[in-house]
Amino acid sequence: MGRLASCIRVSLLSLSPLSRQNHISEELIHSISTFIYEGMTNSGKRVYHSISHVFDVLDPSSNDCTLDLAALFYDVVYYAIDGKLSPGQAYLLKDVIELQTDTELVISPKILANDQIITVVTAVFGYKAGSGDDGQIIRPFDGSNEFLSALCAAQLLRDVLDITQIAQIAACIEATIPFRQTNDHGSPMERLYDRLCQVSKDYDLEMSEFECETSVKRAAMLAYWDLLNFSSSNPAHFLDNTWALLPETHPTLREVYTVKEYQYAMFKMYGFFGFLNPNVVFVKFRGVPTNYVHVSQGAERNLSVGKDYIGAKLLSASVIVALAELTGGDGPILSFFNSEELLRENKDGKQNLSWLPSPVSNDKYDFLVHRVLSKGRKKGLWFDVWQSHLAAYLYCALGEQKIRQLNENHCKYMYPMSEAQSKILLDQLPRDVVGLIIECMASEHVPRSEQLNDLLKEYRT
């Protein structure tokens, strides 16, 4: 809270016109700080998009207070994760939006007709007023979280900043809508520039083309800092951030979960990595960021490693689900792994999870992917261990191409897996590999050890 308040205080005192300085009070600073903090912590569902992420996104080399304020607000609303607006958010937006469904929000046509600040923010995002009783419908992939965050910023800052400054903050937040393609109207940042110029003309903001260009360059930098981890030189660090998203997007992982629930999370993540084009991770606008080519290449490499990493995890999860189906059905993951054994620490303080032998190295796999699987991501999270020895074993034993083939032909289309599908999947694997996995699991003295030992007989014949 103290760091938030300090950043808000410095930014407002720097940006606020002299005519509005008297509106800046410690009470206002505390109110804004509390709003941001509570919005990003009170749901208890945020892991990656938490208050600490705000400070990761603040550019340490920047003295741009507009950029700083945008960074503080840009993720304050995350409707898809939080499941609802916080009381403070609902109060600020009560006259601005109308809740329609869990995934769609409607902008009130009335507010767009009577509030120029809200109208300007809406126009910066490219939304249009509805007619009659109809309002603009916004959805998560349209940028609903970012739009609502910008509206909250506008509501809280309208007494201390002028409308042009609020439009510039809204432009920064709009730029953080991720993974958008170039279309017939240009790149995402070129489209934002065109809209900002038009907004300035339509609402007499008196921003020159140069000022609009500067604003969009600033916006591109916020988007850059938001996704910078995609270009990390260490894929394990990149995957740490990816893994922190899982309990946000899969609520079942926040509690004791079953093997099928874990498999589903891997299945969805595998689909995301397959869908995401590395060329749309980072945005660029007229030379900003200057290292665009470098970070885009880093993103391409990390996404490649990430997809094979997730692919190995998906296959290993699918094998466990298949064994579960053949020994009684779905159940808690601890029915198949002894948590005390899995989390045992050796004398060096490192987790000792290497309960499967390592296959002989060969040229069928990427050493970097194997290293992340076997050595682990940089850190663990409460819902999952950081090392993946079963996935590493399968990655070596089968090879990269075989795992891709199994995932594409079976794991992607066998959810939820039936007993018959489980047998089909296991039949695609070498019998000695399946037998060794069953033997190692049964030796852990887990609740299903007896059933696993009965199944093992089939793979010893």
N, C-alpha and C positions, 0 to 999 in steps of 0.2 A: 504493500500500500504506500509506503513512504517513497519508494522509487517511482511509482505511478504518479503520485502527487507532485513530486519534484519535476518530472518531465512535463506534466500538464501545466504547472505554474510557469516554467521557463517558456514554454511554447506560447501560452496565451499572452504573457507579458510582451513577448517579442512580436506577435502577430496582430494583436488587437489594436484597431485604430484608436487614436487619442480620445475621440469622442465616446468610445465605449470602455475605456480603461476603468471607469468607476464601477462597472458591472463585475469586475474581477474581484472576488473575495475568497477568503480561505474557506468559507462555507461552500461556495460554488466548486472550488477545486476539490474539496473533500467529497462533495456530492458526485462529481464526475468520476473521481477515483473509485468510489464505492460502487457506482453503477458498473464500471468496467470489470472490477474485481468480482463482484457478485455474479454478473452475467456469465463469467467464464469459469466459475467454480461451483456455484450452488447446485447445479443439476447432478453433480457427482458422476457424470457420464463421460466427461472429457479426459482424455489421456494425452493425446498429442496437441490438440487445440486448447491447451490450458493457458493459464496466465503466464507461465514461463515462456511459452512460444512467442508471446508479444515481444519479449526482450530479445529473443533470438532474431526477430525480424527487424528490429531497430538497427539502422545502418550506423555502426560505430564511427565511421569516418565522415558522417554527414552533419552539417550544421543547419539543416533544413527543417525548421519547426513545422511546416506544413506536412512534410513527409512523416515526421514523428507523430503528429496527431493522427494522421491516417493509419499509421501502424498500430496505434493504441486501440483504434476502433474497428479495424477491418474484419475481425473475427468475433466481435462481441456478441453477435447473434449467430447461432448455428442451430437453426430450427430442426434440421434433420437429425442431429445428435441429441439435443436437449429434449426434443419431443414437444416442447411448448415454449412460449415466451416466458421469461421471468416476470414477476410482478412489475418490476421497474420498466422493463421493455414494453409490456402490455400497456402500461399507463402512458408511456411516451407515444405509442403508436395507435392508441385507441381510436383516434379520429382519422388515421391515415390508412389503415388496412382493415379488411374484413376477412376473417378466417373462413375459408370455404371447406377445405378438407385437410387431412394430415399432410398432404404433399403439395397443395395449391393454396396460394394466398391471393386475395383480390385487393387491388388498390381502390380506395374510395374515390369515385368520380367527383364527389362534392369537394374534397380537400384539394384536388387538382385544379378546381375552378376558383378556389379562394385563397390559396396559400402559395405565394410565388417561390419561396424557398423550397418547399416540397416539390413544386412543379419543376424547378430547375434541376434538383437532384434526380427526379424521375426522367427528365429529358437527357441528362448526362448518361444515364444507363440505357437510353434508347427505348424506354417504354412510352406508351401513349395513353392518353386519357380515354376512358370508355365513354359510351354515349348512353343516355338514359340511365337505367339501373345497372347497366353492365360496366364492369371495371376491368382493368388490365389484369390478366391472370399471370402469375409468375410461379415458376417451378424451380426446384433445386438446381438443375442443370442450366437454367436461364440466369442464375446468379441471385436467387432469392435471398440467400444468407448475406451476401455482400450488399445487396440493395437495402435490406432491412438494417444492416449495420450502418450504412451511410445515412439512412433516415434518422437513426438514433443520434448519430454525430451531429446532424443538422439541427435536430430539436434541442440538444444540450448546448450547442455552441452559437445559436442564432442571436443571442443577446450580446455576445462579446466579439464575434467576427462578422464581417460583411458578407453579402451574398456571393461575391466573387471568390472569396477565400473558401467558403463552404463548397462551392462548385468544384474548386481545385482539389479539396479533400475527397469529395465524392468521386472525382476522376481517378484518384489514386486507388481508392477502394474498388472501383469498377475494374481496374486493371488486374486485380487479383483473382477474378473469375478464371478458373484454370482450364487448360487443355482445349482451347478453341482453335478452330481452323481458319485459314485465310479463305475468303469467299470472293464473289464478284465485286464486292465493295472494298476489298483490301484486307490487310491483316487486322487482328483485333485492335492494335494500337493505332493504326491508320483510321479505322472506323471511329475510335474514341476521339481522335483529333478532329475529324470532320464534325462529329456531334458537338464537341466543345466549342468549336468555332461558330457553329450554328446557334448554340445556346447563347453564346456571348452576343450575337447579333439580335436574336429574338427577344432577349430579356435585358438588353442595354447594359451588359456587364463591362463593356469597354475594355475587353481583353484583345490585344493585338494578335496577329498570327504568330508573332514571336513568343508572346506570353502563353498562348495556347500550346505551342510547340514545347516550351519549357515545362509546362504543366504535365504534358504527356510523357516527356522524358523522365520527369520525377516519378510519374505513375509506373513507368516501366521498371524503374529501380526498386519500387516496393514489390512488384511482382517477382523481380529477380531475387530479392532477399527472402521472399516467402518460400521459394522453391529451390533455394541454393543447395540444399542437402542432396538433391537429385544428381548434382555434379560432383559429389564428394569423391576424393581420391581413394577413399576406403569404402568398398561396397558394404562392409559390415556395418559401418556407420549409417549409410543410406538405408539399409534394411532395418536398423533400429527404429528409425522414424516410421518406416512402413509398418512395422509390427505394432507400433503404438497406435496406429489407426484401427487395428482389428477390433479391440473391445469397444471402440466408438461405433463402428458399423455393424458389429455383431453382438448385441446385448447379452446373448447366452454365455459368451466368454467371460462375462463379469462375475459369474457365479461358478459353482461346480458344474462342469459341462460334460457331455457325453462324447464318445468317439465320433459319432455321426455329426454332431454340432461342430466339432473341430474340423472334420473333413469338409463340411460345407463352407466354413470360413476360408480354408485353403482353396476350395473350388472357386469361390467368388474372387479371391485375390489373384488366382491364376488367370481368370478371365480378364481382370483389369489389366494385368501386365501384358496380356496378348492383345488387348484393344488399344493400349496407349501408344501413340506415335511419339517417338523421342523428339521429333521436330516441332511438336506443339507444347513442349514443357516450358521452354523459355520464350518470352516475347522480346521483340526488339523494335526500336523506333529511332530512326535517323542517327545511327551510331551508338545507341545506348541499349544494353550495356556494351562496353568496349570489348569485353572478352566473350561475346556471344558465341563465337565458333567453338572456343575452348569448353565452355560449360555445356554446350549442346552435345559435344563429343563425349563429355563425361556422363551426361544423362543417358546417351545411347548405350555406353558400356555398362552402366549400372542397371539399366532396364534389361539388358541382355543377361547379365549375371542374375538379376532378380528373378527373371522368368524361369531360368533353369533351377534356381534355388527353390522357388515356390513349386515348380514342377516336381522336384524330388520330394518335397514335403507333402504335396498332394498325393503322390503315389504311395508314400509310406503310410499316410493317413488312410488311404483307400485299402491298403493291405490289412491294416489293423481293423478297419470296419468289416472287411471280408471275414477275417478270423472271428470277429465278434458275432457276425451273422451265423457262423457255423458252430458257435459254442454257446448259443442262448440268446442272441440278439443284442441290440444296442444297450449300452450301459456306460456308467461313469468311466472316465479314462483311467481312474485309479483301479478299476477292475482288471486292468491289463498291465499296469506298471506300478511297482512298489515305490511310492513317493519317497520314502526314507532312503531306499537304495539309489534312486535316481538323483537325489539331491545331496548325496553323501559328499563331503569334502575331504580331500586328501591332505597330506601334511603341508602342501604348498598353498592350501586354501582355495584350490581350484575344484570345480565340480568334476566328479569322476563318473562320466556317463558312458564310457567306452565298453559297453557290455557285449558288443559284437566285434568279431575280428575284422581287421581292415583287409580288403582284397588286395591282390598284387596290383601295383600301379600299372596303368596302360595309357594308351593315347586315345581312349574312347571318351574322355571327359575333359572338362576345363579344370585345370588345377585350382584356379581362383575360386570357382564355385565349390569345389570339394573342400577347400580350406575353410570357407565360411560355414559350410555344413558341419564339418568335423571340429573345427576350433571354436566356432560359434560367432554370433553377432557380438557387438561390443558390450552389450549388457542384456540382462534378462528382464522380463516383466513378470508380474505375479501370476499371470495365466499361462505362461509357457516357459520352458527352459530355453536357454540361449544356444545350446548345442543340439545337433540333430544327427546323432550317430546312426540311427536306423536309416534315415534318408541318405546319409553319406555312404553307408554300406551299399544300399541299392544303387546309388549313383555310380559307384565304382563297379559293382558286380554286373550291372546291366549296360552301362554306358549311356551317354547323353541322348543319342538318337533313339534308343529303345525306350527310354523313359518318356521322351516326347511322343513317340508313337502310342504308347500305352495310355498316356493322358488324353491324347486327341481321339483315340478310337474307343476308349473304355471309360476312363475316370470322368471325362466331361459329360458323358451321356448316361451314367449309371448312378444318378442321385435321385432319390435314396436307393441304395443298393439292396437288392433282394438276395435271398440265399442262392438262387440259381446264378445271378450275376456275380456273386462273390466267388463261386466256383469257376466261372468263366475267367475272371481276372486272375485268380491264383494259377489257373492252368496255363496262363501266358508266361509265367515265371518259371525259372529252373526249379525243379523239385528240391534240390539240395539247398537252394537259397531259402525257399519257404520253410523247409524243415528246420534249418538253423534258426530262423526267426522264431518259430514256434517253440523250439527247445529253449532258447534264451528267455523268452517271455515266461514259459512255464517254470523255469528255474528261479524266477523272481519271487515265487511263493505268493502270487497274487490270488484273489478270490476264485479265478477261473483256471487255476493251474491244473486241476483234475481234468476238466474238459479239454484244455489245451494238450495235455499229455495223451488223451484218447485220440485227438485229431492227429497228433504227431505220428501215431502208428501208421496212418495212411501214407505218410511221406517217407517212411522207413522201409516200406515194402517195395 
